[in-house]
Amino acid sequence: MTLEQVAVAAEIEDAASVRMSQYQRGVHTPRFNIAENLARALDVPVEYFYSPDDQTAKLLLLWHSLSEARRGQLLKSLEELP
């Protein structure tokens, strides 16, 4: 997707490609409701945008891709670790 397409999907209207570029470069930080719209448009969890490192981001993406049943199984397995 182009920045323009993401902006449209996230319902960002004002100078969409400019604003998206500013978010991407860290010039501006989107309000949380905009981050939620971006997450929905990109099919990622909103927490992904706030992850402190690449490993956490990867875990969030993997978790997001799992079904509820698989999430439950994984949580149970993790809780059983020493």
C-alpha positions as CSV (number, residue, x, y, z in Angstrom):
1,M,0.0,0.0,0.0
2,T,1.1,3.5,-0.7
3,L,1.1,6.1,2.1
4,E,-1.9,7.7,0.3
5,Q,-3.8,4.4,0.3
6,V,-3.1,3.8,4.0
7,A,-4.2,7.3,4.8
8,V,-7.5,6.9,2.9
9,A,-8.1,3.5,4.6
10,A,-7.3,5.0,8.0
11,E,-9.7,7.9,7.2
12,I,-6.9,10.6,7.5
13,E,-8.1,13.4,5.4
14,D,-6.0,16.5,5.7
15,A,-3.0,16.4,3.3
16,A,-3.0,12.6,3.7
17,S,0.3,11.7,2.1
18,V,2.2,14.6,3.9
19,R,0.7,13.7,7.3
20,M,1.5,10.0,6.8
21,S,5.1,10.8,5.8
22,Q,5.4,12.9,9.0
23,Y,4.2,10.0,11.1
24,Q,6.6,7.6,9.3
25,R,9.5,9.9,9.9
26,G,8.6,10.6,13.5
27,V,8.0,14.3,12.9
28,H,4.5,14.0,14.3
29,T,2.9,11.4,16.5
30,P,-0.7,10.4,15.6
31,R,-3.4,10.7,18.2
32,F,-4.5,7.3,19.6
33,N,-7.7,7.2,17.6
34,I,-5.7,7.8,14.4
35,A,-3.2,5.0,15.5
36,E,-6.2,2.7,15.9
37,N,-7.4,3.6,12.4
38,L,-3.9,3.0,11.0
39,A,-3.7,-0.3,12.8
40,R,-7.1,-1.4,11.3
41,A,-6.0,-0.3,7.8
42,L,-2.7,-2.2,8.1
43,D,-4.2,-5.2,9.9
44,V,-1.8,-4.9,12.9
45,P,-2.6,-4.5,16.6
46,V,-2.4,-0.9,17.7
47,E,0.1,-1.9,20.3
48,Y,2.5,-2.6,17.5
49,F,3.1,1.1,17.0
50,Y,4.1,1.5,20.6
51,S,6.3,-1.6,21.0
52,P,9.7,-0.7,22.6
53,D,11.8,-3.0,20.4
54,D,11.7,-5.3,17.3
55,Q,11.2,-8.5,19.3
56,T,8.2,-7.2,21.1
57,A,6.8,-5.9,17.8
58,K,7.3,-9.3,16.2
59,L,5.6,-11.1,19.1
60,L,2.6,-8.7,18.8
61,L,2.3,-9.4,15.1
62,L,2.5,-13.2,15.7
63,W,-0.1,-13.0,18.5
64,H,-2.4,-10.9,16.3
65,S,-2.3,-13.5,13.6
66,L,-3.4,-16.4,15.9
67,S,-7.0,-17.5,16.4
68,E,-8.5,-17.2,19.8
69,A,-8.1,-20.9,20.4
70,R,-4.4,-20.9,19.5
71,R,-3.9,-17.8,21.8
72,G,-5.5,-19.8,24.6
73,Q,-3.2,-22.8,24.0
74,L,-0.1,-20.6,23.8
75,L,-1.0,-18.8,27.1
76,K,-1.5,-22.1,28.8
77,S,1.9,-23.4,27.5
78,L,3.6,-20.2,28.6
79,E,2.0,-20.4,32.1
80,E,3.4,-23.9,32.5
81,L,7.0,-22.8,31.9
82,P,9.2,-22.7,35.0
